[in-house]
Amino acid sequence: MPDPMTRVLILYTGGTAGMGKEPGQGYRPIPGFLEKMMRRIPLFQEPEVPAWEIHQYDPLLDSSDMRPRHWSRIARDIQAAYEDYDGFLVVHGTDTMAYTASALSFMLRGLRKPVLLTGSQIPLSETRNDALDNLLTALLLIGRFHDRLAEVCVFFDNTLYRGNRTTKIHTEGFDAFASPDFPPLGEVGIDFELNQGLLRPRPDAARELKVCEIGETTVGAFRVFPGLRVSFLEALLAPPVQGLVLECFGAGNAPTDPELMAALRAARDRGVVVVAVPQPLYGAANLELYANGRALLEAGVVSGRDMTVEAALAKLFYLYARGFGPQQVRSQVQLDLRGELTEP
């Protein structure tokens, strides 16, 4: 059973779960609305549900407005309340939830407590919704496993995922997220099932939680497509860009256009780190497999293997925030730091 003595801080950043409908405006986050709804629903007050408090952000955000500075704010708030709570539930919009989960996984160093992100496709205020199950079950998960979960996770549609392995796959279905290249950490049916062998080990108790805030690093992402004009990519690689996630065909391929390769080499020589990830949901970027991939390697591109775009982008933000130079970033981005990629 969940531990009823567990204390959980809910960080409500905005998103669909706490939205209400206003005449002529559609759904939007309404200050105080989520807490009012949760206080009114008896299930959230049951004895087996951990004690919870809500810290509401101002302004509340649609998650499409989320920026790296907001990731830093969430991380700082977790750090400030870290000793007073057993776990943290970040209520967030679904559109950029995978980006925030990935960023927090890197930013929170030495994490020994669960940080779960959840939200919904339908607001809690609607008669039929998925917000109730997502919020309530996430709280129960923290209550039951707060002494075993020591990482940033996404909980959605009765499935617990490693946060930096997730990507949004549906705009309408309740199963909005997937973890294409890594199994779920847990699933909830009649019982709560946690895959203990997949969990990241808890750091030593003496290790202090440290936050690496993400600053104003200039990184981006670009999807390769048939008929790509090199000038598009050149514009994106121009100063002050420091890093780029290159979404490649198949197992890490791109056109072997001499101008494209020259643009990538020039970017490498300026210190820009370009990381290749696959466009397909499943599989890894193996730049040694095909001649086209080898051409990318020779042009200075490094493989992000099976990282999601969200994780690769957040990782570049994080590594530059650590103060690493291009060579260190090139090396570190290929290492598994928080369970975000599968070692070869």
C-alpha positions in Angstrom: 0.0 0.0 0.0 1.1 3.6 -0.5 2.7 5.3 2.5 0.1 7.7 3.9 2.8 9.7 5.7 4.4 10.6 2.4 4.4 14.3 1.5 4.2 15.4 -2.1 4.7 18.8 -3.6 2.6 19.4 -6.7 4.2 22.0 -9.0 1.4 23.2 -11.2 3.0 24.9 -14.3 -0.2 24.9 -16.4 -1.5 22.7 -19.1 -4.8 21.0 -19.9 -5.4 19.2 -16.5 -6.2 22.5 -14.7 -7.9 24.3 -17.6 -11.4 25.6 -17.6 -13.6 26.8 -20.5 -14.4 30.5 -20.6 -16.9 32.0 -23.1 -15.3 33.1 -26.3 -11.8 32.0 -25.2 -11.9 28.1 -25.2 -9.8 26.2 -22.7 -7.1 28.0 -20.7 -5.3 27.6 -17.4 -7.2 29.4 -14.6 -5.4 30.4 -11.4 -6.5 28.3 -8.4 -8.8 26.1 -10.5 -6.8 22.9 -10.3 -6.5 23.0 -6.5 -10.1 23.9 -6.1 -11.2 20.9 -8.2 -8.8 18.5 -6.4 -10.0 19.7 -3.0 -13.6 19.0 -4.0 -13.0 15.5 -5.2 -13.1 13.0 -2.2 -10.7 10.6 -3.8 -7.8 13.0 -3.4 -8.5 13.2 0.3 -8.5 9.4 1.0 -6.2 8.3 3.8 -4.0 6.2 1.5 -3.3 9.2 -0.8 -0.1 11.0 0.3 -0.5 14.4 1.8 -0.1 17.0 -1.0 0.3 20.7 -1.4 0.1 22.7 -4.6 2.6 25.3 -5.7 1.0 27.2 -8.6 3.2 29.1 -11.1 2.5 32.6 -12.1 1.7 32.9 -14.9 0.3 29.5 -15.7 1.6 28.3 -19.1 0.3 26.4 -22.0 3.3 24.1 -22.4 3.9 25.3 -25.9 5.1 28.5 -24.2 7.7 26.6 -22.0 11.3 27.8 -22.3 14.6 26.7 -20.8 14.3 29.4 -18.2 11.1 27.7 -17.0 13.0 24.4 -16.7 15.5 26.1 -14.4 12.7 27.6 -12.3 11.1 24.1 -11.8 14.5 22.6 -10.9 15.2 25.5 -8.4 11.8 25.0 -6.8 12.4 21.3 -6.4 15.8 22.0 -4.8 14.3 24.6 -2.4 11.7 22.2 -1.2 13.8 19.0 -1.4 14.2 18.4 2.3 10.5 18.9 3.1 8.9 16.5 0.7 9.2 12.8 -0.3 8.5 13.4 -3.9 7.4 15.9 -6.5 4.6 15.9 -9.1 5.0 18.4 -11.9 1.7 19.0 -13.6 2.5 20.1 -17.1 1.0 20.4 -20.6 1.6 17.5 -22.9 3.0 19.3 -25.9 6.5 19.9 -24.4 6.3 17.5 -21.4 9.0 15.2 -22.9 11.4 18.2 -23.3 10.9 19.3 -19.7 11.3 15.7 -18.4 14.5 15.3 -20.4 15.9 18.6 -19.2 15.1 18.0 -15.5 16.7 14.6 -15.7 20.0 16.2 -16.5 19.6 19.3 -14.4 18.9 17.5 -11.1 22.2 15.9 -10.1 22.2 13.5 -7.2 18.4 13.1 -7.2 17.3 10.5 -4.6 13.5 11.2 -4.8 10.9 10.7 -7.4 10.0 13.6 -9.7 7.0 12.6 -11.8 5.5 14.7 -14.7 1.9 14.2 -15.7 -1.0 16.1 -17.2 -4.0 15.1 -19.3 -5.7 15.3 -22.7 -9.0 16.4 -21.1 -9.3 18.8 -18.2 -10.3 17.6 -14.7 -13.3 19.9 -14.9 -14.9 17.8 -17.6 -17.2 14.9 -16.7 -15.2 12.4 -18.7 -11.5 13.0 -18.4 -8.1 11.4 -18.0 -6.8 14.0 -15.6 -8.3 12.2 -12.5 -6.6 8.9 -13.1 -3.3 10.5 -14.1 -3.1 12.8 -11.1 -4.4 10.4 -8.5 -2.4 7.4 -9.6 0.8 9.5 -9.9 0.3 10.6 -6.2 -0.2 6.9 -5.2 2.9 5.9 -7.1 5.0 8.4 -5.3 3.5 7.2 -2.0 4.3 3.6 -2.7 7.7 3.9 -4.3 9.2 7.1 -3.0 12.1 5.1 -1.4 12.9 3.3 -4.7 12.3 5.8 -7.5 15.2 8.2 -7.8 14.8 9.7 -11.2 12.6 12.0 -13.4 9.7 10.1 -14.9 6.6 10.7 -17.0 3.4 9.0 -15.8 0.6 8.9 -18.3 -2.3 6.5 -19.1 -1.3 4.0 -16.4 2.3 3.7 -17.6 5.5 5.0 -15.9 8.2 6.0 -18.3 11.8 7.2 -17.8 11.3 10.9 -18.6 14.2 11.3 -21.0 13.1 8.3 -23.1 9.6 9.7 -23.8 8.1 11.4 -26.8 4.5 12.5 -27.5 2.8 10.3 -30.1 -0.9 11.2 -29.9 -2.8 14.5 -29.8 -6.1 12.9 -29.0 -5.6 9.4 -27.5 -5.2 9.0 -23.7 -2.0 7.0 -24.5 -0.3 10.3 -25.5 3.3 9.2 -24.8 5.6 6.4 -25.7 9.1 5.3 -24.9 10.1 3.7 -28.2 13.6 2.3 -27.4 13.3 1.6 -23.6 10.7 -0.4 -21.7 8.3 1.3 -19.3 9.6 1.5 -15.7 6.2 0.4 -14.4 2.6 -0.2 -15.3 -0.6 0.1 -13.3 -3.5 -2.2 -13.7 -5.3 -4.0 -10.8 -1.9 -3.9 -9.1 1.1 -1.6 -9.3 4.0 -3.2 -11.1 7.5 -1.7 -11.0 10.3 -3.1 -13.1 13.0 -3.0 -10.5 15.8 -4.1 -12.9 15.3 -0.9 -15.0 15.4 1.7 -12.2 18.4 3.9 -11.9 20.3 3.3 -8.6 19.8 5.8 -5.8 22.8 8.0 -5.2 24.6 7.8 -1.9 22.6 9.4 0.9 25.4 11.8 1.7 25.3 13.2 -1.9 23.6 16.6 -2.0 21.1 17.5 -4.7 22.7 20.0 -7.1 20.9 21.9 -9.9 22.7 22.8 -13.1 20.6 25.7 -14.5 20.2 25.9 -18.2 21.1 29.3 -19.5 21.1 31.0 -22.9 22.9 28.4 -24.9 22.0 28.5 -28.6 21.1 25.1 -29.8 18.5 23.8 -32.2 17.1 20.9 -34.1 16.7 20.3 -37.8 14.9 17.5 -39.8 16.6 16.3 -42.9 14.2 16.0 -45.9 14.4 15.1 -49.6 15.3 18.2 -51.6 17.0 19.9 -48.7 18.6 23.1 -49.7 22.0 23.5 -48.0 21.3 27.2 -47.4 18.6 26.2 -44.9 21.0 24.3 -42.8 23.8 26.8 -43.3 21.5 29.5 -41.8 20.8 27.4 -38.8 24.4 26.5 -38.2 25.6 30.1 -38.4 26.9 31.9 -35.3 26.0 32.1 -32.5 24.7 28.5 -32.7 26.7 26.1 -30.6 24.9 22.8 -31.1 22.4 21.1 -33.4 20.4 17.9 -33.3 20.2 16.6 -36.8 17.2 14.3 -37.4 18.4 11.9 -40.0 16.9 9.3 -42.3 16.8 5.7 -41.3 19.8 4.6 -39.2 21.5 7.9 -39.4 21.7 8.9 -43.1 21.6 12.1 -45.0 22.2 13.2 -48.7 25.9 13.0 -49.7 25.7 16.4 -51.2 29.2 17.9 -51.3 27.9 21.3 -50.3 26.0 19.8 -47.3 29.1 18.0 -46.2 31.2 21.1 -46.6 28.7 23.1 -44.5 28.9 20.5 -41.7 32.7 20.5 -41.8 32.7 24.2 -41.6 30.4 24.1 -38.6 32.6 21.6 -36.9 35.6 23.7 -37.5 33.8 26.7 -35.8 33.1 24.4 -32.7 29.5 23.6 -33.5 28.5 20.1 -32.2 26.1 18.3 -34.5 24.4 15.2 -33.1 22.6 12.7 -35.4 19.4 11.0 -34.2 17.1 8.9 -36.3 13.7 10.2 -37.6 12.0 6.8 -37.0 10.6 6.3 -33.6 12.4 3.0 -33.1 16.1 2.2 -33.6 19.4 4.0 -33.3 21.6 6.3 -35.4 24.5 4.1 -36.5 26.7 6.3 -38.6 29.1 3.4 -39.5 26.5 1.3 -41.1 26.0 3.0 -44.5 28.2 5.0 -46.7 25.9 8.0 -46.3 26.2 7.8 -42.5 30.0 7.5 -42.7 30.0 10.7 -44.8 28.4 12.4 -41.8 31.0 11.0 -39.5 33.8 12.3 -41.7 32.1 15.7 -41.7 32.3 15.8 -37.9 28.8 14.7 -36.9 28.5 12.5 -33.8 26.0 9.8 -33.2 23.2 10.3 -30.6 22.3 6.6 -31.1 18.8 6.0 -29.8 18.2 9.3 -28.0 14.9 11.0 -28.6 15.1 14.5 -30.2 13.9 15.9 -26.9 16.6 14.2 -24.9 19.4 15.1 -27.3 18.3 18.7 -27.4 18.1 18.9 -23.6 21.4 17.2 -23.3 23.1 19.8 -25.5 21.6 22.6 -23.4 22.9 20.9 -20.2 26.4 20.2 -21.4 27.0 23.7 -22.6 25.5 25.0 -19.3 28.1 22.9 -17.5 30.7 25.1 -19.2 32.1 22.4 -21.4 33.9 23.3 -24.6 33.1 21.7 -28.0 35.4 18.7 -27.6 34.0 17.9 -24.2 30.5 18.2 -25.4 31.2 15.9 -28.4 32.5 13.3 -26.0 29.9 13.7 -23.3 26.9 13.7 -25.6 27.8 10.2 -26.7 27.9 8.9 -23.1 24.9 7.6 -21.1 24.5 10.2 -18.3 20.9 9.6 -17.0 19.7 6.5 -18.8 18.9 8.5 -21.9 20.6 6.3 -24.4 21.5 2.6 -24.8 25.3 1.9 -24.6 26.5 -0.1 -27.6 
